[in-house]
Every structure is written in structure tokens, then in C-alpha cells.
């Protein structure tokens, strides 16, 4: 089984760096061709964020 190195998990609350808004991780996935993780948050489900756009709340 492949080990994941994503920083955040589903249900975890994080802060969007640009706005300072605290949000909840709804879903995450590894974007293979970009070699990084993307996250969809509950509060903005039509937008995705990369790991470097988020920080611990």
C-alpha cells in the first residue's frame, strides 16, 4: 500500500493563508502531474487549494 505524505486530512480545520479564513477540509487528492496535493474545503466546495496555500489554524 502506498504511503501518503499529505499534510491535512478530511475534517481538519485549517486557515487559508491569503484571506485568513478558517475552513474545514472536505476532500484531498494527489495531483500526479504536478506532484503535489490539492484540497477542497467545505466552505468553498467549487474551489481547490494547494497545500502551500493553507496553514494550521
Biopython code that builds the backbone (N, CA, C, O; Angstrom):
import numpy as np
from Bio.PDB.StructureBuilder import StructureBuilder

atoms = [
    (1, "UNK", "N", (0.841, -1.192, 0.000)),
    (1, "UNK", "CA", (0.000, 0.000, 0.000)),
    (1, "UNK", "C", (0.877, 1.244, 0.000)),
    (1, "UNK", "O", (1.862, 1.317, 0.734)),
    (2, "UNK", "N", (0.522, 2.207, -0.814)),
    (2, "UNK", "CA", (1.305, 3.425, -0.952)),
    (2, "UNK", "C", (1.085, 4.344, 0.253)),
    (2, "UNK", "O", (-0.050, 4.554, 0.680)),
    (3, "UNK", "N", (2.146, 4.873, 0.784)),
    (3, "UNK", "CA", (2.064, 5.803, 1.903)),
    (3, "UNK", "C", (1.812, 7.211, 1.379)),
    (3, "UNK", "O", (2.403, 7.615, 0.378)),
    (4, "UNK", "N", (0.940, 7.961, 2.048)),
    (4, "UNK", "CA", (0.668, 9.337, 1.635)),
    (4, "UNK", "C", (1.399, 10.290, 2.559)),
    (4, "UNK", "O", (1.590, 10.008, 3.742)),
    (5, "UNK", "N", (1.796, 11.396, 2.019)),
    (5, "UNK", "CA", (2.502, 12.407, 2.793)),
    (5, "UNK", "C", (1.733, 13.723, 2.789)),
    (5, "UNK", "O", (2.329, 14.796, 2.887)),
    (6, "UNK", "N", (0.411, 13.638, 2.677)),
    (6, "UNK", "CA", (-0.357, 14.867, 2.695)),
    (6, "UNK", "C", (-0.345, 15.472, 4.100)),
    (6, "UNK", "O", (-0.287, 14.751, 5.096)),
    (7, "UNK", "N", (-0.399, 16.766, 4.165)),
    (7, "UNK", "CA", (-0.288, 17.492, 5.433)),
    (7, "UNK", "C", (-1.605, 17.519, 6.204)),
    (7, "UNK", "O", (-1.600, 17.488, 7.434)),
    (8, "UNK", "N", (-2.734, 17.577, 5.492)),
    (8, "UNK", "CA", (-4.041, 17.737, 6.127)),
    (8, "UNK", "C", (-4.966, 16.576, 5.782)),
    (8, "UNK", "O", (-4.839, 15.967, 4.720)),
    (9, "UNK", "N", (-5.893, 16.275, 6.682)),
    (9, "UNK", "CA", (-6.836, 15.178, 6.491)),
    (9, "UNK", "C", (-8.267, 15.684, 6.473)),
    (9, "UNK", "O", (-8.534, 16.813, 6.884)),
    (10, "UNK", "N", (-9.184, 14.859, 5.999)),
    (10, "UNK", "CA", (-10.592, 15.222, 5.943)),
    (10, "UNK", "C", (-11.099, 15.564, 7.342)),
    (10, "UNK", "O", (-10.782, 14.879, 8.314)),
    (11, "UNK", "N", (-11.886, 16.630, 7.427)),
    (11, "UNK", "CA", (-12.457, 17.045, 8.695)),
    (11, "UNK", "C", (-11.579, 17.978, 9.512)),
    (11, "UNK", "O", (-12.031, 18.545, 10.507)),
    (12, "UNK", "N", (-10.342, 18.140, 9.105)),
    (12, "UNK", "CA", (-9.406, 19.004, 9.830)),
    (12, "UNK", "C", (-9.674, 20.470, 9.491)),
    (12, "UNK", "O", (-9.988, 20.794, 8.346)),
    (13, "UNK", "N", (-9.552, 21.356, 10.481)),
    (13, "UNK", "CA", (-9.733, 22.784, 10.214)),
    (13, "UNK", "C", (-8.370, 23.418, 9.956)),
    (13, "UNK", "O", (-7.401, 23.157, 10.670)),
    (14, "UNK", "N", (-8.316, 24.246, 8.932)),
    (14, "UNK", "CA", (-7.090, 24.933, 8.522)),
    (14, "UNK", "C", (-7.433, 26.371, 8.176)),
    (14, "UNK", "O", (-8.604, 26.745, 8.103)),
    (15, "UNK", "N", (-6.410, 27.161, 7.966)),
    (15, "UNK", "CA", (-6.600, 28.563, 7.617)),
    (15, "UNK", "C", (-6.094, 28.789, 6.196)),
    (15, "UNK", "O", (-5.023, 28.303, 5.835)),
    (16, "UNK", "N", (-6.858, 29.523, 5.388)),
    (16, "UNK", "CA", (-6.415, 29.925, 4.056)),
    (16, "UNK", "C", (-5.463, 31.102, 4.265)),
    (16, "UNK", "O", (-5.869, 32.124, 4.818)),
    (17, "UNK", "N", (-4.230, 30.984, 3.842)),
    (17, "UNK", "CA", (-3.208, 31.995, 4.095)),
    (17, "UNK", "C", (-3.599, 33.361, 3.543)),
    (17, "UNK", "O", (-3.448, 34.371, 4.230)),
    (18, "UNK", "N", (-4.095, 33.404, 2.326)),
    (18, "UNK", "CA", (-4.396, 34.674, 1.656)),
    (18, "UNK", "C", (-5.491, 35.483, 2.357)),
    (18, "UNK", "O", (-5.399, 36.708, 2.441)),
    (19, "UNK", "N", (-6.528, 34.799, 2.862)),
    (19, "UNK", "CA", (-7.666, 35.507, 3.457)),
    (19, "UNK", "C", (-7.719, 35.431, 4.973)),
    (19, "UNK", "O", (-8.370, 36.259, 5.611)),
    (20, "UNK", "N", (-7.044, 34.452, 5.556)),
    (20, "UNK", "CA", (-7.100, 34.261, 6.998)),
    (20, "UNK", "C", (-8.340, 33.514, 7.459)),
    (20, "UNK", "O", (-8.554, 33.336, 8.658)),
    (21, "UNK", "N", (-9.158, 33.078, 6.509)),
    (21, "UNK", "CA", (-10.410, 32.371, 6.829)),
    (21, "UNK", "C", (-10.118, 30.951, 7.306)),
    (21, "UNK", "O", (-9.301, 30.243, 6.718)),
    (22, "UNK", "N", (-10.795, 30.545, 8.376)),
    (22, "UNK", "CA", (-10.669, 29.181, 8.892)),
    (22, "UNK", "C", (-11.714, 28.321, 8.189)),
    (22, "UNK", "O", (-12.899, 28.657, 8.175)),
    (23, "UNK", "N", (-11.267, 27.210, 7.606)),
    (23, "UNK", "CA", (-12.133, 26.333, 6.817)),
    (23, "UNK", "C", (-11.895, 24.874, 7.206)),
    (23, "UNK", "O", (-10.936, 24.559, 7.911)),
    (24, "UNK", "N", (-12.770, 23.996, 6.742)),
    (24, "UNK", "CA", (-12.694, 22.563, 7.037)),
    (24, "UNK", "C", (-12.383, 21.794, 5.762)),
    (24, "UNK", "O", (-13.021, 22.010, 4.731)),
    (25, "UNK", "N", (-11.405, 20.897, 5.829)),
    (25, "UNK", "CA", (-11.040, 20.067, 4.675)),
    (25, "UNK", "C", (-12.172, 19.086, 4.381)),
    (25, "UNK", "O", (-12.570, 18.310, 5.250)),
    (26, "UNK", "N", (-12.681, 19.125, 3.167)),
    (26, "UNK", "CA", (-13.754, 18.227, 2.739)),
    (26, "UNK", "C", (-13.164, 17.002, 2.034)),
    (26, "UNK", "O", (-13.624, 15.878, 2.234)),
    (27, "UNK", "N", (-12.148, 17.233, 1.213)),
    (27, "UNK", "CA", (-11.575, 16.165, 0.376)),
    (27, "UNK", "C", (-10.164, 16.561, -0.032)),
    (27, "UNK", "O", (-9.867, 17.745, -0.186)),
    (28, "UNK", "N", (-9.300, 15.579, -0.204)),
    (28, "UNK", "CA", (-7.962, 15.860, -0.709)),
    (28, "UNK", "C", (-7.609, 14.829, -1.774)),
    (28, "UNK", "O", (-8.168, 13.734, -1.814)),
    (29, "UNK", "N", (-6.665, 15.207, -2.638)),
    (29, "UNK", "CA", (-6.175, 14.259, -3.643)),
    (29, "UNK", "C", (-4.770, 14.649, -4.067)),
    (29, "UNK", "O", (-4.358, 15.803, -3.946)),
    (30, "UNK", "N", (-4.053, 13.665, -4.563)),
    (30, "UNK", "CA", (-2.705, 13.895, -5.068)),
    (30, "UNK", "C", (-2.797, 14.170, -6.560)),
    (30, "UNK", "O", (-3.355, 13.365, -7.305)),
    (31, "UNK", "N", (-2.258, 15.294, -7.000)),
    (31, "UNK", "CA", (-2.245, 15.644, -8.425)),
    (31, "UNK", "C", (-0.910, 15.147, -8.978)),
    (31, "UNK", "O", (0.131, 15.777, -8.794)),
    (32, "UNK", "N", (-0.964, 14.021, -9.649)),
    (32, "UNK", "CA", (0.242, 13.313, -10.076)),
    (32, "UNK", "C", (1.136, 14.139, -11.000)),
    (32, "UNK", "O", (2.348, 14.201, -10.791)),
    (33, "UNK", "N", (0.555, 14.769, -12.013)),
    (33, "UNK", "CA", (1.388, 15.502, -12.970)),
    (33, "UNK", "C", (2.008, 16.765, -12.370)),
    (33, "UNK", "O", (2.994, 17.275, -12.902)),
    (34, "UNK", "N", (1.447, 17.277, -11.274)),
    (34, "UNK", "CA", (2.013, 18.454, -10.601)),
    (34, "UNK", "C", (2.816, 18.061, -9.364)),
    (34, "UNK", "O", (3.502, 18.890, -8.766)),
    (35, "UNK", "N", (2.723, 16.791, -8.992)),
    (35, "UNK", "CA", (3.441, 16.228, -7.852)),
    (35, "UNK", "C", (3.187, 16.990, -6.552)),
    (35, "UNK", "O", (4.110, 17.307, -5.802)),
    (36, "UNK", "N", (1.894, 17.277, -6.309)),
    (36, "UNK", "CA", (1.508, 17.917, -5.048)),
    (36, "UNK", "C", (0.048, 17.621, -4.727)),
    (36, "UNK", "O", (-0.704, 17.128, -5.568)),
    (37, "UNK", "N", (-0.333, 17.930, -3.499)),
    (37, "UNK", "CA", (-1.677, 17.642, -3.021)),
    (37, "UNK", "C", (-2.594, 18.841, -3.206)),
    (37, "UNK", "O", (-2.175, 19.987, -3.045)),
    (38, "UNK", "N", (-3.850, 18.568, -3.545)),
    (38, "UNK", "CA", (-4.854, 19.627, -3.599)),
    (38, "UNK", "C", (-5.958, 19.286, -2.608)),
    (38, "UNK", "O", (-6.195, 18.120, -2.290)),
    (39, "UNK", "N", (-6.619, 20.322, -2.132)),
    (39, "UNK", "CA", (-7.650, 20.174, -1.111)),
    (39, "UNK", "C", (-8.897, 20.942, -1.511)),
    (39, "UNK", "O", (-8.813, 22.052, -2.036)),
    (40, "UNK", "N", (-10.055, 20.344, -1.259)),
    (40, "UNK", "CA", (-11.329, 21.032, -1.417)),
    (40, "UNK", "C", (-11.853, 21.262, -0.010)),
    (40, "UNK", "O", (-11.861, 20.351, 0.817)),
    (41, "UNK", "N", (-12.292, 22.489, 0.255)),
    (41, "UNK", "CA", (-12.777, 22.819, 1.590)),
    (41, "UNK", "C", (-14.297, 22.953, 1.581)),
    (41, "UNK", "O", (-14.900, 23.335, 0.578)),
    (42, "UNK", "N", (-14.886, 22.637, 2.698)),
    (42, "UNK", "CA", (-16.344, 22.628, 2.851)),
    (42, "UNK", "C", (-16.972, 23.979, 2.515)),
    (42, "UNK", "O", (-18.016, 24.032, 1.865)),
    (43, "UNK", "N", (-16.356, 25.047, 2.944)),
    (43, "UNK", "CA", (-16.920, 26.383, 2.784)),
    (43, "UNK", "C", (-16.854, 26.913, 1.350)),
    (43, "UNK", "O", (-17.633, 27.792, 0.983)),
    (44, "UNK", "N", (-15.939, 26.393, 0.542)),
    (44, "UNK", "CA", (-15.782, 26.812, -0.864)),
    (44, "UNK", "C", (-15.607, 25.554, -1.714)),
    (44, "UNK", "O", (-14.529, 25.304, -2.253)),
    (45, "UNK", "N", (-16.662, 24.779, -1.826)),
    (45, "UNK", "CA", (-16.549, 23.458, -2.459)),
    (45, "UNK", "C", (-16.310, 23.492, -3.964)),
    (45, "UNK", "O", (-16.027, 22.452, -4.558)),
    (46, "UNK", "N", (-16.417, 24.655, -4.594)),
    (46, "UNK", "CA", (-16.144, 24.754, -6.033)),
    (46, "UNK", "C", (-14.712, 25.173, -6.330)),
    (46, "UNK", "O", (-14.336, 25.324, -7.492)),
    (47, "UNK", "N", (-13.918, 25.360, -5.294)),
    (47, "UNK", "CA", (-12.540, 25.811, -5.450)),
    (47, "UNK", "C", (-11.606, 24.815, -4.783)),
    (47, "UNK", "O", (-11.949, 24.228, -3.757)),
    (48, "UNK", "N", (-10.432, 24.623, -5.358)),
    (48, "UNK", "CA", (-9.444, 23.776, -4.692)),
    (48, "UNK", "C", (-8.248, 24.628, -4.297)),
    (48, "UNK", "O", (-7.989, 25.675, -4.891)),
    (49, "UNK", "N", (-7.537, 24.169, -3.302)),
    (49, "UNK", "CA", (-6.355, 24.857, -2.792)),
    (49, "UNK", "C", (-5.200, 23.871, -2.740)),
    (49, "UNK", "O", (-5.396, 22.692, -2.446)),
    (50, "UNK", "N", (-4.017, 24.345, -3.022)),
    (50, "UNK", "CA", (-2.838, 23.514, -2.862)),
    (50, "UNK", "C", (-2.331, 23.638, -1.433)),
    (50, "UNK", "O", (-2.634, 24.603, -0.731)),
    (51, "UNK", "N", (-1.562, 22.654, -1.021)),
    (51, "UNK", "CA", (-1.063, 22.566, 0.360)),
    (51, "UNK", "C", (-0.369, 23.842, 0.815)),
    (51, "UNK", "O", (-0.515, 24.249, 1.968)),
    (52, "UNK", "N", (0.380, 24.472, -0.073)),
    (52, "UNK", "CA", (1.131, 25.670, 0.307)),
    (52, "UNK", "C", (0.243, 26.910, 0.472)),
    (52, "UNK", "O", (0.714, 27.952, 0.929)),
    (53, "UNK", "N", (-1.039, 26.802, 0.101)),
    (53, "UNK", "CA", (-1.981, 27.912, 0.283)),
    (53, "UNK", "C", (-2.710, 27.845, 1.618)),
    (53, "UNK", "O", (-3.486, 28.739, 1.955)),
    (54, "UNK", "N", (-2.455, 26.768, 2.385)),
    (54, "UNK", "CA", (-3.131, 26.532, 3.649)),
    (54, "UNK", "C", (-2.122, 26.449, 4.780)),
    (54, "UNK", "O", (-0.945, 26.158, 4.565)),
    (55, "UNK", "N", (-2.608, 26.712, 6.004)),
    (55, "UNK", "CA", (-1.757, 26.541, 7.185)),
    (55, "UNK", "C", (-2.604, 26.055, 8.341)),
    (55, "UNK", "O", (-3.829, 26.176, 8.315)),
    (56, "UNK", "N", (-1.954, 25.503, 9.358)),
    (56, "UNK", "CA", (-2.678, 25.047, 10.540)),
    (56, "UNK", "C", (-3.407, 26.204, 11.172)),
    (56, "UNK", "O", (-2.890, 27.320, 11.227)),
    (57, "UNK", "N", (-4.618, 25.938, 11.655)),
    (57, "UNK", "CA", (-5.398, 27.018, 12.271)),
    (57, "UNK", "C", (-5.104, 27.162, 13.753)),
    (57, "UNK", "O", (-5.679, 28.026, 14.416)),
]
sb = StructureBuilder()
sb.init_structure("model")
sb.init_model(0)
sb.init_chain("A")
sb.init_seg("    ")
for serial, (resi, resn, name, xyz) in enumerate(atoms, 1):
    if name == "N":
        sb.init_residue(resn, " ", resi, " ")
    sb.init_atom(name, np.array(xyz, "f"), 0.0, 1.0, " ", f" {name:<3s}", serial, name[0])
structure = sb.get_structure()
